[in-house]
Amino acid sequence: MPAGFTLIEVVMSIGLFSFCIVSIIFLFGVGLDSSRESQRDAAFGAILREMDVELRSKSVSLTASNDLTLFFNAVGSTVANTSPEAAFRAVSHRVAANKAGVTNTNRLSIWKVEISYPAPSYPSTSRPYLIGNALYE
């Protein structure tokens, strides 16, 4: 009897190999999506730190009608609003302290920071990701 593989064994091994390859290719896509999300979240953290510094330094001069708008690149560094690298737009809005349920409002400023990704050309096309509120004294 000649030694070798039968046709059924060859077909089964090709089917198993194909299933494994398709599964691995699918996992690469999931891993890339997860990596992209974690990079965006890291940029959000850098943006919020930069907005914190800017708001703390300018909180006295900014009013409710004078909101702060900054643009950031993909890693969270500040860029000009006309820069092609602008990936994020962060806009801060002053919130009335009495609306936030705070009774002693002598030295308190409450800011709502909205981060839009990607940085929209026009405000109507933005999809803001609301990150949270920040308190400044």
N, C-alpha and C positions, 0 to 999 in steps of 0.2 A: 504494500500500500504506500503511495507516495506521500511524503510529508509536506504540509502547507496549511494554509487557512482556507476554510470554506467560504463561499460567497456570503452566507449568512453572518459569519464572524466579521468579515470585512465591512459589510453594511452596518452592522451594529457598532463597530468601533468608529466608523466615520460619523454616524449619528451622534454618538456620545461625545466625540471630539467637537463636532459642530455646536452642540448644546453648550459645552464648556466655553468655547470661544465667544459665542453670542452673550453668555452671561458675563464674561470678563469685559467685553466691550461695553455692555450696559453699565457695569460698575465704574468704568472710567468716566462716563458721563455724569454719574451721580457724584463721584469724587470731585470733578471739575466744578460742578454747581456748588457743592459745599465749600470748596476753596474760594470761589468767587464771593459767596455770601460772607465768609469769615473776613475776607479782605475789605468788603464794604463795611462790616461792623467795626473793624479796626479803624477805618477812616472816619466813621461816625464818632468814635471816641476821641480821635484827634481833633475833629471839628468842634466837638462840644468843649474840649479843653481850650481851644483857641477862642471860641465864643465867650467862655467864662472869663478869660483874661481881658478880652475887649470890653465886655459889659462891666466888669469891675472897674476898669480904668476910665470908662466913659459914662458910667451910670448917672452921674450928676448932670452932665450936659445933654443926655438924651431925654426926650419927652415922648409922650404917647404918639404924637404926630411925627416924630423923627425916629423911625425904627432903624435898626442896624442891619444892613444886608452885606454879606461877604460871600465870595466865591472861593472854592477849594478844588485842588486837583484830586486825582484818584487816591493819593496817600494821605490826604487831609491837610496839605499845606496851602496857605493863602495864595491866590492868583488874582489877576485883574479880571474884571467881568467880561472883557472882550477877548480873553485868552482862549485859544482852542483847547487848552488843557483843562478848562473849567468843567469838572464832572459833578460837583455838588454846589447847591446854593443854600445858604443858611440865612433865614430872616428871623429877627427877634422882634417880638411885640410886647410892649409893656402892658401888664394886666393890673387892673385896679385891685389894690390889696383888700378892700372891703368885699369885692366879689369872690375872693379866694377864701373868705371866712376868717380873715385875720382882723383882730380888733385894734391892736396897738400898731399903727401904721406910721409912726414918726420917722423912722429911718429905714423903712423896708421898701424895696423895689422887687416886684415879681415880674419875671420875663418868661414868655412862652417862645421857645425856639423851634422853628420848623425847618427841616432839612429836606430839600427836593433833590431827587436823584433820578435821572441825570439832570444837570443844571438846565432849566428850561430857557429857551430864548424869549418866550413870552409867558407871563404868569398864568395865562389860561391853559397852557399845556402842562402845567406842573402836576406831579403826583407826590405831594409832600408826605414824608414819613415823620410823624410827630414823635419826637424823641422824649420830650418831657418838659417839665417846668423847672426853673432854677430860681433860687432865692438869693437876693443880694442886699446887703445892708450898707 
